[in-house]
Amino acid sequence: MQIKATQTRIGEAAADAVVVGVYEDAPLGGAAADVDAALAGAIRALVERKEFTGRPYELAPLLVPMGLAKQTLVVG
């Protein structure tokens, strides 16, 4: 397994998985907003349904393909 941090725009990076941070009581921004848009609002829906709050160490895997990535991990 190879893990690599990149500053490439999320839709332009070839990867098996994408990890984005979503933080408690903060609006979606940056990469999280880009990924949410690519996933037709899937992250925002998790937050609105209170299935994901963005607390530290909270994880939510999304196994829906997004562009070049096969899965997304949302991290609080």
C-alpha positions in Angstrom: 0.0 0.0 0.0 1.3 3.5 -0.8 -0.1 6.5 1.0 0.6 9.9 -0.5 -0.5 13.4 0.4 -1.0 15.7 -2.5 -2.1 19.3 -3.2 -3.7 18.3 -6.5 -7.3 19.2 -7.0 -9.4 16.2 -5.9 -11.0 15.6 -9.3 -7.6 15.5 -11.0 -5.8 13.0 -8.7 -5.7 9.3 -9.7 -6.2 7.2 -6.5 -7.9 4.1 -5.1 -9.2 6.1 -2.2 -9.6 9.7 -1.1 -9.6 11.0 2.5 -11.2 14.3 3.4 -11.6 16.1 6.7 -15.0 17.4 7.8 -15.0 19.2 11.1 -17.7 19.5 13.8 -19.7 22.8 13.6 -17.9 23.9 10.5 -19.2 24.2 6.9 -17.8 21.9 4.3 -14.9 23.6 2.6 -12.0 22.9 0.3 -11.5 19.2 -0.7 -14.5 18.1 1.3 -16.8 20.5 -0.6 -15.3 19.3 -3.9 -15.8 15.7 -3.0 -19.3 16.4 -1.7 -20.2 18.0 -5.1 -18.7 15.0 -7.0 -20.8 12.7 -4.8 -24.0 14.6 -5.4 -24.2 15.9 -1.8 -23.5 12.5 -0.1 -21.3 14.0 2.7 -23.7 16.9 3.3 -26.6 14.4 3.6 -24.6 12.4 6.2 -24.2 15.5 8.3 -27.8 16.7 7.9 -29.0 13.2 9.0 -26.6 13.4 12.0 -25.0 10.2 10.8 -21.6 12.0 10.8 -20.8 14.9 13.1 -17.2 15.6 12.4 -16.0 14.9 15.9 -12.3 14.0 16.3 -11.4 10.4 15.1 -14.9 9.8 13.7 -14.8 8.0 10.3 -17.4 7.4 7.6 -16.4 5.3 4.6 -18.3 6.0 1.4 -17.9 3.2 -1.1 -19.5 5.2 -4.0 -17.0 5.8 -6.9 -16.1 9.4 -7.4 -14.3 10.4 -10.6 -10.9 8.7 -10.4 -11.2 7.3 -6.8 -13.1 4.1 -6.0 -13.9 5.1 -2.4 -13.9 8.0 0.0 -13.1 8.2 3.7 -14.6 11.1 5.6 -12.6 11.9 8.8 -13.6 14.1 11.7 
